[in-house]
Amino acid sequence: MENESSTLPSNVSSRCTFFNTGPDDYYCDVILTVKRATGTFSLIGCLFMLFVIWLLRRYNSLAQKMVVSLTVAAFFDSIAYVMGESHPVGSLCNFQAWWLTYFDWCALAWVCLITLNLYLNLVREIRTEHYEILYHLLAWGVPMLMAGLPLVLGYYGPAGAWCWITDSHVAWRFGIWYVPLFSLIFLMICCYGRIICVANERMQSWIGTFNPERERRKMALAEEIGPLKWYPFVYLLVSLFPLINRIHNSIYPASPVFPLTLLHVLSAPLHGLANSFVFSLDAWSQLRNTGLKLAVTSRLCDQTRIGEYHPAYVRYTHELDTHSDSDDDDNNILFYSPGMALKDRGP
C-alpha cells in the first residue's frame, strides 16, 4: 500500500492512496465524503443516546451503566472516522489506527459484557453488582492490549479509506479483529438463544412458593432482553461488508473494488447510529409526548428538596397556640388531636 502511493500518476490527488488510477480520483472524494458522513451520523446517534439516558435517568442499574459505557466507546470510535482525510505513513496515521482499533474493541467488549451480565442474572440467577469494577477493567484493559500489539510491532499504516493494519500484514487483520469479532458474535447469539429460552420457561411456570421480589426481578430482566438482544446483530450487520472487502483486499491487494469499498465505509462507522436505533426501541414509549414532557419537567423543573428528619425536634401537643408570634422554637408538630393529653413526653 505504501508503494502504491509513490507510483500514483501526477493527476491523482496525493490524498488518494486506495485507488491508483487517474480517472478514479473522484472515487476517493466519494469514499471520504461517505466515511465522514456516516461517522458524523454515528456521533449524533451517540449524543442522542447520552441525552436520553440523562433525561430519563437511565444510569442507575448495572445494565444501564453498561449501556452508557457502550455509548461512550461508540462515540469515541466514531471520532476516528471523521479524522480528516486518508493520512500518509506517519505518527498521525498510527494514532488514527490505534484509536480505531482500541475503541472498536471497547465497544465490542461492552456488548459482550452486557450479554454475559444478562446471562448471569437471568440464567444463573447471580447478582453481578460487585462485578462492575471487573467489567470496566476488562472492557477498557483488554482492548489496550489488542490495539497496542500492532502499534509496537509497526504494523499500522494506510489501509484504504483510513489507517489500520497494512496490506502486508493481512493475517494480523484477521487475527486481531475479524476472527475474534465473528467468534464473539456467534457466542453472543447462542447466549441470547439460551437466555430467551430460560426466560420463556420461567415466565410460564408458577411452581413453588410465590416470591414477589424474585418474580419482580424476573419480569424486569425479561423486559431488558428485548432491546439488548439486538446489539450482537448490530455488529453482525455492520461488519459483513468490511469483512468481504478485507478478504478481497487480501486476495487482490492492488485492485480495490469501488462498490465493496463504498459498502465498507458506509457500514463500518455505523455502530453508534445502529446502537441508537436499538436503544430507541426500548426508550420510544417514554419519548412520546406525555412521557417526554414529564421527563423534561422532572429533569429541569423539579425543585423538590428532601430534608433530614430529626426526632429530637418533634413536638407533640394537645392544643395549638395560634396567637403566638414567637419563632424562637422552630419545632415541627407531628400531629394534633383536641382531646389528646400526653402523660409522658420523654426526653
C-alpha positions as CSV (number, residue, x, y, z in Angstrom):
1,M,0.0,0.0,0.0
2,E,2.9,2.3,0.7
3,N,4.3,1.6,-2.7
4,E,1.1,2.4,-4.4
5,S,1.1,6.0,-3.2
6,S,4.6,6.5,-4.6
7,T,3.6,5.4,-8.1
8,L,0.4,7.4,-8.5
9,P,0.1,9.5,-11.6
10,S,0.6,13.2,-11.2
11,N,-3.0,14.0,-11.9
12,V,-4.2,11.9,-8.9
13,S,-4.7,13.7,-5.6
14,S,-2.0,12.9,-3.2
15,R,-4.5,12.1,-0.5
16,C,-5.9,9.3,-2.6
17,T,-4.0,6.2,-1.5
18,F,-6.5,3.5,-2.1
19,F,-7.4,3.9,-5.9
20,N,-4.3,4.1,-8.1
21,T,-5.6,5.3,-11.5
22,G,-6.2,8.9,-12.6
23,P,-9.9,8.6,-13.6
24,D,-10.7,7.0,-10.2
25,D,-9.8,10.2,-8.3
26,Y,-13.4,11.1,-7.8
27,Y,-13.9,7.7,-6.2
28,C,-11.7,8.9,-3.4
29,D,-13.9,12.0,-2.9
30,V,-17.0,9.9,-2.7
31,I,-15.4,7.4,-0.3
32,L,-14.0,10.1,2.0
33,T,-17.3,12.0,2.0
34,V,-19.4,8.9,2.8
35,K,-16.9,8.0,5.6
36,R,-17.2,11.4,7.2
37,A,-21.0,11.5,6.8
38,T,-21.6,8.0,8.4
39,G,-19.1,8.8,11.2
40,T,-21.0,12.1,11.8
41,F,-24.3,10.3,11.9
42,S,-22.9,7.9,14.5
43,L,-21.6,10.8,16.6
44,I,-25.1,12.3,16.5
45,G,-26.7,9.0,17.4
46,C,-24.4,8.6,20.4
47,L,-25.1,12.1,21.6
48,F,-28.8,11.4,21.3
49,M,-28.4,8.2,23.4
50,L,-26.4,10.1,26.1
51,F,-29.0,12.9,26.2
52,V,-31.9,10.4,26.5
53,I,-30.1,8.4,29.2
54,W,-29.6,11.7,31.1
55,L,-33.1,12.8,30.5
56,L,-34.7,9.5,31.6
57,R,-32.2,8.9,34.4
58,R,-31.2,5.5,32.9
59,Y,-27.9,5.2,34.7
60,N,-28.9,3.5,38.0
61,S,-28.8,-0.2,37.5
62,L,-25.6,-2.0,36.4
63,A,-27.1,-2.9,33.0
64,Q,-27.9,0.7,32.4
65,K,-24.5,1.8,33.3
66,M,-23.0,-0.7,30.9
67,V,-25.1,0.7,28.1
68,V,-23.7,4.2,29.0
69,S,-20.2,2.8,28.7
70,L,-21.0,1.2,25.4
71,T,-22.3,4.5,24.1
72,V,-19.2,6.4,25.2
73,A,-17.0,3.8,23.5
74,A,-19.1,4.0,20.3
75,F,-18.9,7.8,20.4
76,F,-15.1,7.9,20.5
77,D,-15.0,5.1,17.9
78,S,-17.0,7.4,15.6
79,I,-14.5,10.2,16.0
80,A,-11.8,8.1,14.2
81,Y,-14.0,8.0,11.1
82,V,-14.2,11.8,10.9
83,M,-10.5,12.4,11.4
84,G,-9.9,14.3,8.2
85,E,-8.7,12.5,5.1
86,S,-6.6,9.5,4.4
87,H,-3.3,10.1,6.2
88,P,0.1,9.1,4.8
89,V,2.5,6.9,6.7
90,G,3.5,8.6,10.0
91,S,2.6,9.3,13.6
92,L,-0.8,10.7,12.8
93,C,-1.7,7.6,10.7
94,N,-0.5,5.3,13.5
95,F,-2.6,7.3,16.1
96,Q,-5.7,7.0,14.0
97,A,-5.2,3.3,13.5
98,W,-4.6,2.7,17.2
99,W,-7.6,4.9,18.2
100,L,-9.9,3.0,15.8
101,T,-8.7,-0.4,16.9
102,Y,-8.9,0.4,20.6
103,F,-12.4,1.9,20.6
104,D,-13.7,-0.8,18.2
105,W,-12.6,-3.3,20.7
106,C,-14.0,-1.3,23.7
107,A,-17.5,-1.2,22.0
108,L,-17.3,-4.9,21.2
109,A,-16.2,-5.7,24.8
110,W,-19.1,-3.8,26.3
111,V,-21.6,-5.7,24.1
112,C,-20.1,-9.0,25.1
113,L,-20.1,-8.0,28.8
114,I,-23.8,-6.8,28.6
115,T,-24.6,-10.2,27.2
116,L,-22.6,-12.0,29.9
117,N,-24.2,-9.9,32.7
118,L,-27.7,-10.7,31.4
119,Y,-26.8,-14.4,31.2
120,L,-25.5,-14.4,34.8
121,N,-28.6,-12.5,36.1
122,L,-31.3,-14.4,34.3
123,V,-30.0,-17.9,33.6
124,R,-27.6,-18.4,36.6
125,E,-29.5,-16.1,38.9
126,I,-26.3,-14.5,40.1
127,R,-26.2,-10.9,41.3
128,T,-23.5,-9.0,39.5
129,E,-23.4,-5.6,41.0
130,H,-20.0,-6.4,42.6
131,Y,-18.6,-7.2,39.1
132,E,-18.8,-3.6,37.9
133,I,-15.1,-2.8,38.5
134,L,-14.1,-6.0,36.9
135,Y,-16.2,-5.3,33.9
136,H,-14.5,-1.9,33.5
137,L,-11.1,-3.4,33.8
138,L,-11.9,-6.0,31.1
139,A,-13.7,-3.6,28.7
140,W,-11.0,-0.9,28.8
141,G,-8.0,-3.0,29.5
142,V,-8.1,-5.9,27.0
143,P,-8.6,-3.5,24.1
144,M,-5.5,-1.7,25.1
145,L,-3.5,-4.9,24.6
146,M,-5.2,-5.7,21.3
147,A,-4.6,-2.2,19.9
148,G,-1.1,-1.9,21.3
149,L,0.4,-5.0,19.7
150,P,0.2,-3.8,16.1
151,L,1.5,-0.4,17.2
152,V,4.5,-1.8,19.0
153,L,5.3,-4.1,16.0
154,G,4.9,-1.3,13.5
155,Y,2.0,-2.9,11.5
156,Y,-0.2,0.2,11.3
157,G,-0.3,2.3,8.2
158,P,-2.6,3.3,5.3
159,A,-5.2,0.6,4.8
160,G,-7.8,2.1,2.4
161,A,-10.1,4.9,3.5
162,W,-8.5,5.1,6.9
163,C,-5.3,3.9,8.6
164,W,-5.2,0.5,10.1
165,I,-3.2,-2.7,9.8
166,T,-1.5,-2.6,6.4
167,D,-2.0,-4.9,3.4
168,S,1.4,-6.6,4.1
169,H,0.1,-8.0,7.4
170,V,-3.2,-9.5,6.4
171,A,-3.0,-12.3,8.9
172,W,-2.9,-9.7,11.7
173,R,-6.1,-8.1,10.4
174,F,-8.0,-11.3,10.8
175,G,-6.2,-12.4,14.0
176,I,-6.6,-9.1,15.8
177,W,-10.2,-8.2,14.7
178,Y,-12.3,-10.3,12.3
179,V,-11.8,-13.8,13.7
180,P,-12.4,-12.7,17.3
181,L,-15.3,-10.5,16.2
182,F,-17.3,-13.1,14.4
183,S,-16.5,-15.8,17.0
184,L,-17.8,-13.5,19.8
185,I,-20.9,-12.6,17.7
186,F,-21.6,-16.3,17.3
187,L,-21.2,-16.9,21.0
188,M,-23.4,-14.0,21.9
189,I,-26.2,-15.2,19.6
190,C,-26.1,-18.6,21.2
191,C,-26.1,-17.0,24.6
192,Y,-29.2,-14.9,23.8
193,G,-30.9,-18.0,22.5
194,R,-30.3,-19.7,25.8
195,I,-31.4,-16.5,27.7
196,I,-34.7,-16.3,25.8
197,C,-35.5,-20.0,26.3
198,V,-34.9,-19.8,30.0
199,A,-36.9,-16.6,30.3
200,N,-39.9,-18.1,28.5
201,E,-39.8,-21.2,30.6
202,R,-39.7,-19.3,33.9
203,M,-42.4,-16.8,32.8
204,Q,-44.8,-19.8,32.1
205,S,-44.0,-21.7,35.3
206,W,-45.7,-21.0,38.6
207,I,-44.4,-23.9,40.6
208,G,-43.4,-23.4,44.2
209,T,-43.9,-20.7,46.8
210,F,-44.7,-17.3,45.3
211,N,-41.9,-14.8,45.9
212,P,-42.9,-11.3,44.9
213,E,-39.4,-9.9,44.9
214,R,-38.0,-12.7,42.9
215,E,-40.8,-12.6,40.3
216,R,-40.4,-8.8,40.0
217,R,-36.7,-9.3,39.2
218,K,-37.6,-11.9,36.6
219,M,-40.1,-9.6,35.0
220,A,-37.6,-6.7,34.9
221,L,-34.8,-8.8,33.5
222,A,-37.2,-10.2,30.9
223,E,-38.0,-6.7,29.8
224,E,-34.3,-6.0,29.4
225,I,-33.8,-8.8,27.0
226,G,-35.9,-7.1,24.4
227,P,-33.5,-4.3,23.3
228,L,-30.3,-5.9,24.5
229,K,-30.6,-8.9,22.3
230,W,-30.2,-6.8,19.1
231,Y,-26.7,-5.5,19.9
232,P,-24.9,-8.6,18.6
233,F,-27.0,-8.4,15.4
234,V,-25.9,-4.8,15.0
235,Y,-22.3,-5.8,15.0
236,L,-23.0,-8.7,12.6
237,L,-24.8,-6.4,10.1
238,V,-22.3,-3.6,10.1
239,S,-19.3,-6.0,9.9
240,L,-20.3,-8.2,7.0
241,F,-19.3,-5.8,4.2
242,P,-16.0,-4.8,5.9
243,L,-15.1,-8.5,6.2
244,I,-15.9,-9.1,2.5
245,N,-13.9,-6.1,1.4
246,R,-10.9,-7.1,3.6
247,I,-11.0,-10.6,2.2
248,H,-10.9,-9.2,-1.3
249,N,-8.1,-6.9,-0.4
250,S,-6.1,-9.8,0.9
251,I,-6.5,-11.7,-2.4
252,Y,-6.2,-8.7,-4.7
253,P,-4.3,-6.0,-2.7
254,A,-3.5,-3.9,-5.8
255,S,-7.1,-4.0,-7.2
256,P,-9.6,-2.4,-4.8
257,V,-13.2,-2.6,-6.0
258,F,-15.1,0.7,-5.6
259,P,-18.6,-0.8,-4.7
260,L,-17.0,-3.0,-2.0
261,T,-15.0,-0.1,-0.6
262,L,-18.1,2.1,-0.7
263,L,-20.2,-0.5,1.2
264,H,-17.3,-0.9,3.6
265,V,-17.1,2.8,4.5
266,L,-20.9,3.0,4.5
267,S,-21.4,0.3,7.2
268,A,-18.3,0.2,9.3
269,P,-18.8,3.6,11.0
270,L,-22.4,3.0,11.8
271,H,-22.0,1.3,15.2
272,G,-23.1,4.4,17.1
273,L,-26.1,5.1,14.9
274,A,-27.3,1.5,14.9
275,N,-26.9,1.3,18.7
276,S,-29.1,4.4,19.0
277,F,-31.8,2.7,17.0
278,V,-31.7,-0.3,19.2
279,F,-31.8,1.9,22.3
280,S,-34.8,3.8,20.9
281,L,-36.7,0.6,20.7
282,D,-36.8,0.5,24.5
283,A,-37.0,4.2,25.2
284,W,-39.5,5.1,22.5
285,S,-42.5,4.5,24.8
286,Q,-41.1,7.1,27.2
287,L,-40.2,9.6,24.4
288,R,-43.8,10.1,23.3
289,N,-45.5,13.4,24.0
290,T,-46.7,12.8,27.6
291,G,-43.6,10.8,28.7
292,L,-41.2,13.4,27.1
293,K,-43.0,16.3,28.8
294,L,-42.9,14.5,32.2
295,A,-39.2,13.7,31.8
296,V,-38.3,17.2,30.9
297,T,-40.4,18.6,33.7
298,S,-38.9,16.2,36.2
299,R,-35.3,16.9,35.0
300,L,-35.4,20.7,34.6
301,C,-38.3,22.0,36.7
302,D,-38.4,19.7,39.7
303,Q,-37.4,21.9,42.7
304,T,-38.4,19.4,45.4
305,R,-36.0,19.3,48.3
306,I,-35.8,16.4,50.7
307,G,-34.8,17.3,54.2
308,E,-33.4,15.1,57.0
309,Y,-35.8,14.0,59.8
310,H,-34.6,14.8,63.3
311,P,-36.8,13.1,66.0
312,A,-35.5,15.4,68.8
313,Y,-37.1,18.4,67.1
314,V,-40.6,16.9,67.0
315,R,-43.1,18.3,69.5
316,Y,-46.4,16.5,70.4
317,T,-49.1,18.9,71.6
318,H,-52.8,18.7,72.6
319,E,-53.6,22.3,71.6
320,L,-52.3,24.8,69.2
321,D,-51.2,28.2,70.3
322,T,-52.4,30.2,67.3
323,H,-51.9,33.5,68.9
324,S,-48.2,33.1,69.4
325,D,-45.9,35.1,67.1
326,S,-42.7,33.7,68.6
327,D,-40.4,31.9,66.2
328,D,-37.8,31.1,68.9
329,D,-38.6,27.4,69.0
330,D,-38.7,26.1,65.4
331,N,-40.2,22.7,66.1
332,N,-42.4,20.5,63.9
333,I,-45.9,19.4,65.1
334,L,-46.2,15.8,64.0
335,F,-49.9,15.5,64.7
336,Y,-52.7,17.1,66.9
337,S,-55.9,16.0,68.5
338,P,-58.1,18.3,70.6
339,G,-58.8,15.6,73.3
340,M,-55.2,14.4,73.4
341,A,-53.2,14.6,76.7
342,L,-49.7,13.3,76.9
343,K,-48.6,11.9,80.2
344,D,-45.0,11.4,79.4
345,R,-43.3,13.3,76.7
346,G,-40.0,11.7,77.3
347,P,-36.6,13.3,76.8
